[in-house]
């Protein structure tokens, strides 16, 4: 008879999955917060810059208290470059794309992140392909496609150049590259220090774009409700989601962590229904089941590997 695993050992294996789940839920609700703010205001770069500055400041006390800032020049440069991709280019591509395509269509493209992460990580020697990872990625993608329903594929009014889809796909490539190449950074260095450095890289990239928008004028138009949305966006959608996701990325492979990402647009849809009165259809529930099945398949395969 095999002895049962010790509770600390079980917790050690389960914690990364719990962290990733809450990370993508926070990220999904941050889409709702950003949509609520951008519906009445301009200045996407200013919003992104302010969000990640506050997010980095939120993590700073933890970094100073718990982290040893021993980071070499190579790791520092890589952190800043990956931050420019994830927190700079990704942000600009997504916000520009959403001016031209429905958010639902963007969600379907966003769900390609696990598949692209898997391919980029395998090509770069950071992870290996397996049928379990492939099946989980396909399940997650299918789940998002079902969950957002026909809204993703409804023809646009007037001419359509596919620029929005191309920009969103470029954003997904930025996110997948970050997932594939940042995992080793988090495994070898302080979680909080690298998180702050990557956010700093994004802020440096967004700064000239924000200055062109006139940040003082943009922020002066925010109402009390906007600032509440912004607080959630920065603390939970910024520091919280990235801190938890990076913790999961540190403990799991890039592909295993990325399987959770498609839950974000589904969380955004659910939050939109609760907070903004948007409609949830039966097809959404079917899609939710498929998308959740992806991470469960990954967790189950990891549990079997631990037993062998």
N, C-alpha and C positions, 0 to 999 in steps of 0.2 A: 504493500500500500504506500502511495506517495504522500509524504508529509505535506500538510497545507502550508502555503507560503506565509511568512511572517507578515503581520499587518504593516510594519514599516516598508517592507519590500514591495507589497502590493501598492501602497501609497506612492512609493517612488516611481512605479511604472504608470500609475493612473494620473498623477499630477500634471504631466505635460499635456495629456489629452483634455483635462479639465481646463487648464490654462488656455489652450488653443480654442476651445469651445467659447469661453467667455471673451477671448480676444476678438473672434470673428463676429460675435453678437454685438460687442461694443463698436466694432468697425461698421457693421450694418446699420446700427442706430445713428452712427455719425453721418451716414449718407442722408438720413432724414433730416438731421440738424443742418447740414450744409444746404440741402434743398430748401429748407425753410428760410434760411438766411438769403441765399442767392435768388430766391423768387422775387425779392423786393429790392435787391441791391446789386451793384456792379462790384468789380474788384476781386476776382478769384485769387489772384496772386497775393493780395493783401490779406485775404482771409487765410490762405495757406500759411503765409509767413507768420501771422499772429498766432495761429493755431500751434505751429511747431515750436515757436519761441516759448509760449506758455507750457507746452508739453515738455520741452527740455528742462525748463525751470522747475517743473513739477518733479521730475526725476532727479534733479541735481542734489537735493538733501540726502536721498538714498545713496547716490553715487559717492558723495563725500564721506558718509558714515560707514558704508559697507564695502566700498570698492578700493582696489589698489590700482592707481593710474599708471601702470607700467605697459605702455603701448609704444612699440617701435615705429620708425618713420614709415615703413611699408604698410603696417596695419593701419596707421593713421591715414595715409593717403587712400587706401582701399576703402576705409570707413566713409571718408568724405565723398569719394566718387560714387559709392553705392547709395549714399544718402541723397546725392544729387539726382540719381535715377529714381529712387523710391519716393522721396519727399519733394522733389523738384519737378522733373519732367513728368512723372506719373500724374501729379496734381494738375499741371497745366494741360496735359493731353486730355485727361478725363473731363475737366470743366469746359474745355473748348469743344470736345466731342458732344457733350450733353446739350450744347446749344443747337445741335443739328440732328440728333437722333433721340428717340425715346429712351428714358432711363431703363425700361424693360429690355430693350435691345442691347444696351450697354451691359446689363446684367448677364445676358447670355454670353457675350464676348468675355466678360470678366471671369466667367466660369471656366475659361480655357486655361487659367493660371496653373492648375495642377499638371495638366498635360504638357504645357510649355516648360514648367519647372523641371518635370521629369526628363524631358528631352535635353534641356540645357545642362542640367546637372550630370546627366549621363555623358554628354559630349565633352564636358569639362572634367570628367573623372571625379566628380563630387558625389555621385550616387550610382546605383545600378538599376537597370530596368527589371521589372518582374511582372508576371501576369496579374498578381494581386494588386499592385500599384496601378497598372493599366486599367483593370476592371473598376477599381475604386474611382479613378479619375473620370472614366466614361460615365459611371453611375452619377457622380456629382454633376457633371455637365448636363446630362439628360434631366436630372432633377430640376436644375435651374431653368432649362428650356421649357419644361412642363409647368413649372411654378409661375413663370411670368406670362405664359399663355400666348394668345394671339397678338397681344400688345407689342411683343417684340418683333413681329413680322408684318405688322400692318404697314401698307405702303405710305410713304411720306406724301404730304400735299405739295404739289408743284414738282419742280425738278429735283433730282437727287443725284449727287456726285459721288457718294460713298466716302467722302472725306471724313465724315464723323466716325464711320466704322473703322477706317484706316487709323485714325488718331487713337481710338479706343484700343485697337489691337496693339499699337505701339506702346500704349500705357501698360497693357498686360505684359508685353515683352519686358518692360522695365521692371515690373513687379516680380516676374518669374526669374529674371537675372539676379535681382536682389535676394530672392529666396535661395537660389542655387549657390551663390558665392558668399553670402554672409554667414551661413551656418558655422563654418570653421572659425570665423572671427569670434562668434559668441561662445564657441567651445573652448577657445584658447585665451580669451580675455574677459574682463569684467562685463557682465550683462548691461549694467547701468551705464558704464563709461562708453561702450560701443553704441548703445542706443542714443545717448546724448550726441556723440560725434556724428552719427548718421543723420540725425535731425538737424544738426548744425550745418552739415553739407547741403541739405535741402534748403535751409534758410538762406545760405550764401547764394544758392542758385536763384531763389525766388526774389531776393532783395532788389536787384535792378528792375525786375518786372513790377514789383510793388511800388517802387519809387516813381515809375512811369504812370501808375494809376493815381498817385497822390494819396498815400495811406491815411493821412490825417483827415482828409475830406471824406474818404470812404468810411472810416470808423465813426466819424461824427454823425453819420446818418443812421447808425444802429439804434434801435429802440431797446427798452428794457427786456422785452421778450427775446430780441436778437442776442443780447448779451447772455441771457440764460442758455439759449441754444449754443452760443459760442463756448460758454464754460463747459458744457457737456462735451462739445466737439474737441476741445483742447485737452481736458483732464482725462475723460474716459475714452473718447475716440482717438486721441493722440497718444498721451503718455500711457494710459491704461491698456489700450488695445495693442500698441507696439511692444510695451514691456512684457505683457503676457505672451504675445506671439513670439517674440524673440526668445523667451524662456523655453517655449515649446520647440522652437527651431534649434536651440542649443542642445536639447535632450533627444530629439528625433532627427531623422534624415530630412533633407530639404523637401523631398517628394511627400513623405508622410505628413509633414507639417502643412504643406500646400493643399492637401486633400480637404482640409477644413475650410479653405478660403471661399468656395462656392456657397457656404452657409451664410455668408455676409449679405448678398442681395436678398436672400430669403428672409433673413432677420430684418432687413430694411423694409421689405414688403409687409411683414407682420407689424413692425413698429409704425409704419405708415397707416395701417388699418386702425391701430389703437389711437395714435396721436393725431392723425390727419383725416380720419374718417374714410380712408380708401377701402375698396372692396376686396374681400378674399373669396376666391371661387373654390369649388371642390377639386379642380385641377391643381390648384396651389397645394392642397394637402397631399395629393399624389406626388407632386414634384418634391415636396418637403421630405416625404418618406424616402424617395430615391436619393436625394442629396445627403440625408442623414445616414443612409446605408453605406455611403462611401467611407466616412471616418470610422464607422463601426467595423467595416471589413478590414481596414488598416489596423485598428486596435486588436481585433481578433487574431489577425495574422501575427502581430507582434507578441501576443500572449502565447500562441502556439510555438513561436520561435524560442521564447523564454523557457518553455518546458522541455525543449529538445536539447 
